[in-house]
């Protein structure tokens, strides 16, 4: 999983909301909404990124 939004190059916090598609393209919630739920990189469907547990 990438740690930076593909469109705005902002870093979601490790426990913050982020979206990822099957090709591991990563987006912040704002960019996911702006692209109407379709990945502009690969055409996939961004879904909520799973949270990491330590």
C-alpha positions as CSV (number, residue, x, y, z in Angstrom):
1,X,0.0,0.0,0.0
2,X,1.3,3.4,-0.9
3,X,1.4,6.1,1.8
4,X,0.6,9.0,-0.4
5,X,-2.5,10.1,-2.5
6,X,-1.9,9.6,-6.2
7,X,-3.6,12.9,-7.2
8,X,-2.6,15.5,-4.5
9,X,0.5,13.9,-3.0
10,X,-0.8,14.2,0.5
11,X,0.0,11.6,3.1
12,X,-3.0,10.1,4.9
13,X,-2.2,9.1,8.4
14,X,-1.7,5.5,9.1
15,X,-5.0,5.3,11.0
16,X,-6.8,7.9,8.7
17,X,-9.2,7.2,5.9
18,X,-7.7,6.3,2.5
19,X,-8.9,4.4,-0.5
20,X,-7.1,1.8,-2.6
21,X,-7.9,0.0,-5.8
22,X,-6.8,-3.5,-6.9
23,X,-3.7,-2.1,-8.5
24,X,-2.8,-0.4,-5.2
25,X,-3.4,3.1,-6.4
26,X,-4.1,5.1,-3.3
27,X,-6.3,8.1,-2.8
28,X,-7.5,10.4,0.0
29,X,-11.3,10.6,0.6
30,X,-11.5,14.0,-1.2
31,X,-9.9,12.7,-4.4
32,X,-12.0,9.5,-4.3
33,X,-15.1,11.6,-4.2
34,X,-13.9,13.9,-6.9
35,X,-13.3,11.0,-9.3
36,X,-16.8,9.5,-8.7
37,X,-15.3,6.3,-7.2
38,X,-13.3,5.3,-10.3
39,X,-9.5,5.2,-10.3
40,X,-8.2,7.7,-12.9
41,X,-5.0,5.6,-13.1
42,X,-6.3,2.2,-13.9
43,X,-10.1,2.4,-14.0
44,X,-10.5,0.2,-10.9
45,X,-12.9,0.8,-8.0
46,X,-11.2,2.4,-4.9
47,X,-12.4,0.8,-1.7
48,X,-11.6,1.7,1.9
49,X,-8.0,0.9,2.7
50,X,-7.7,-1.7,5.5
51,X,-6.2,-0.4,8.7
52,X,-2.9,-1.7,9.9
53,X,-2.8,-3.4,13.2
54,X,0.4,-3.4,15.3
